[in-house]
């Protein structure tokens, strides 16, 4: 009974290592803790680097996308301007063709008028000659 009672007392008092071993364990624990802290710091550092790289990539992508949008807008502006200029050119060509047709019609009419005047003059000359001949003939 006394022996079992002693055992209970031993269980209640936790075993404590001698001081030298305790110091050595503490030194090992400290070393392990330092290694873990270094690993944790380096992990945090690499996560921060990854975050910064991701931010840079996102910024580059945003910049590239904005540039593409500007290029596309400029391209569309150029196309619209080219279409406007082409429409103006077609309009000027049509106006020039209409003017040319009007001038041709006028010219044709003038030629007809000139021909009619020429024929009238020839007729008048013939009549005058006939009259003169009649007068001379009498």
Beta strands, then each sheet from edge to edge (+ up, - down):
end
